[in-house]
Amino acid sequence: MKGCTHTNQIRDVQPHTRGCEECLKMGDTWVHLRLCLTCGHVGCCDSSKNKHATKHFHSSKHPIIKSFEPGEDWGWCYVDEVELDLA
């Protein structure tokens, strides 16, 4: 099983907003939120029409996000395409 080789890029971040940063600016909605563990960007998930978390990865190359949903402790490495247990 392939593992994540980018955990050294996880930082102790504070979320920039309580919702998707770009959707809030646009006045749009989202389905679920993701937190970038490198910089604290909050973006909407790929089930949301704007997919801002993935767009943030493509523009920043920050590899790891975690669910920003209450009670969820999982993450995702975009580069290695593996789920992470962040509990």
Secondary structure, DSSP 8 states (H G I E B T S, - for coil): ----S-GGG------S-SS-HHHHHHT---S-EEEETTT--EEE-TTSSS-HHHHHHHHH---EEEE-STT--EEEETTTTEEEE--
